[in-house]
Amino acid sequence: MSKRIITINRMYGSNGRIIGKTLAEELGIHFYDKELIEMASREKNIPFDEFAKVDEKKANQWRFPVDQEIQMNSEYHFIPMNDVLFDLQKKIILDLAEREECVIVGRCANHILKDKALSVFIYSSLEDRIRTVIERTGREEKSARKLVKKTDKERRSYYEYFTDESWMDMTQYDLCINSGRFTKEQIIQMIKESL
């Protein structure tokens, strides 16, 4: 790879976002996660909050997940806002990969940039991830467990809906790392050595 482009898919609570952000800082390259929502929001002049509601979620077949006023705009009337956001983010991800080195977290970027980026999957055991969420948010154990399972389910559904591939199929990633087994520094070093 001539450019350093890294995509990171991650289980909720595995610290994939933190690892990606630190990696980008150490490499001196751009980092994109929720920033992609902001870019899409500016491009289509749709409020950030409306896109944030549907980010990394597939459309609900029974209802539109955003305010009726925007969804009923003739430009989006028959297209769920989830699909509008995915298409915009896909275009943005492809443009970014053409012009700069970067780390991109989630949003099916490994699929979009297949063979153009180092694809990483960060995971860890359910119990490790629950502990991380408790430490990060102060939630009770039962609430943290529910949030971890719900978020992973949403991410898996989103990924599989837009890619027709299994989110947990490790053969589609270049590097799969258990963040419960290694320190953040060790993981970042492994990724750097894989570039």
Summary of the structure (lengths in Angstrom):
residues: 195
radius of gyration: 16.9
end to end distance: 7.5
largest distance: 50.4
contacts: 598
relative contact order: 0.21
helix: 54%
strand: 12%
